[in-house]
Amino acid sequence: MHKILSFDLGSKTGVAFGAEGVAWYYDLWTLVPEKYLRVAREKNFDRTCDPRIISFYARLRDYGKILETNEPGVLQKITIVFEDVRFVRPEAQAHLWGSLRGALWLWG
């Protein structure tokens, strides 16, 4: 059975997982509460160590445990889908999206 994991990347990331003929799972991940993001921006961490990227990668890592096969560390074969944004405004949004995409590539 071919499985698909799809993402709508952003500070609030939409997630869908499913397969043909099977009920789909949908979720919305709020990567970091706004109050933590405000503190990160004040300390300029949104440019050097954005907590949303760390949170996103941690969620992917946890999600990977669900996708493991009977052999530890080996994931099921799945197709990962996400949007390909050609242009983004403002610049900070482009940096965030690029970092989220990079974390997804690293994980997948």
C-alpha angles and dihedrals in degrees: 000000000000112000128201130201114190134184138197097202122218144095083298104040120200115216130193127178129179150105138237111289094010130100112263124234117222129188142162116221116205095202098200131000112252093245091060091046090053091054091047090052092049089054092042090243091132086073100043109021108011108195090214091065092049091048093047093051092047090052091049090051091051091046089052089063088062091052096050118120124222087281107078114243094016114110127209115258107263138160115240116208130187136156121272107222113202097189134010134186131231108037093236090060090053091052092049094048092047091050093048090049090050091051090050092051091048091051098041 
